[in-house]
Amino acid sequence: MDASPAARRIAFAVIVCALAGLGAYVLGPLAHGGATHSGKPAAVSSDPTGVPAQPRPRAARPAASIYQWLPFTQAGLTAAAQIVVRFGDAYGTYSYTEDGAAYAAPLERVASAQLVGQIEAAYEAPGVAATRQGEKQVSVGTTAIGSIRAFGPGSITFLVQVTEQITSGAGGSQQAIAYAVTVTGSGPSWQVSDVELASAGNS
């Protein structure tokens, strides 16, 4: 049976609050595309005879149950976040020696053809290209996921920060830009379909 509108609103409010916790629990290790592990063994106790007991089961994480309210699984969210990180890293990485096709090639693996075409055209815009080539700019992008702005049955919008480490004939500099990046898909299969400045909105 479908939930009533009131129940859906309540569930959505619960989800919004829980996503803040999920950011630290799920997205934290994914912020740069990797996972971390403490390496600590599970606690083991002994009974009075000195015989080691089985490891105590860890308490269930309350955040895990939130996925029953979401239109994607934890594995699906992980896959989507990884695509966003790959996209952001490629988006912020370029060289004055590359033409638009070379710059856009890594993006083709993680973004829609339409979006890649738009990005390639912007990269080759005469004024932007002339500045990049004249200053001999080379950039390496690094992406950090901050939070989830919106989601639906087949899309998730992440707020991310792409930091560009830029070297040029004038020296080195760094700039960090906040973007809203939307991925569409399901399960393990996602692709970036839209990217905008976070301040412009994207949902």
Steps between C-alpha positions, in 0.01 A plus 500: 500500500634846413574733787270798551629851412538579870704185557717581203570848635596357837723240335667768290573710809654198670709428189631858481618481861651157451691602187710734711618198696539297183734767367754414767430127496470429127626799304795581726715209376382571143589868498820421314392171348646271765400314813673495835518221754615524859674162486399431861385144581160435650491489878541147641407397853583190702279297729617414857678187372722712282356366174468780244142578414371588158544864401215714627270601217516870424188699568301566186559847363173696514590670170480168313121480536453836330543333162151352528373854443732577209459415131854356488711260701819577689694330219317716246583818691863392521514439125338837427743683729798333335380617158464855633856497636639369170307764310613785724864395486490488119299823476765689696799344321621658176806624313558780254645239265164317472225576254136459596479136390802398708371685806154347467615142441511398871157658553345274236540203735288656775268758341224515240596577141293819506674633811845408367425690181400810697813483714724452198346801327551716810861384527565608141332841534746746338555730799539214750730301271717803421552575871581137581750472216651844546570437869599136438258380765505143630251392767450190713152463646406338831139445601343488846134413552330717759139385508194390306276785383218299346405153382224315320426152366769529232717796592718641778643851521822534696659821624873476437809715512749472215841636590727588209875513557612724215849560372579751228774720368421742783537237775256290698153564638200317636129551461212309656157508336177356640283313251169317504552178303202285401535133412226289346466123498449222751683221681866496398441692175506882513611786282527874553222680316538855628751726674448856614645739753353407837379856546295474177304203630466155349230248581 
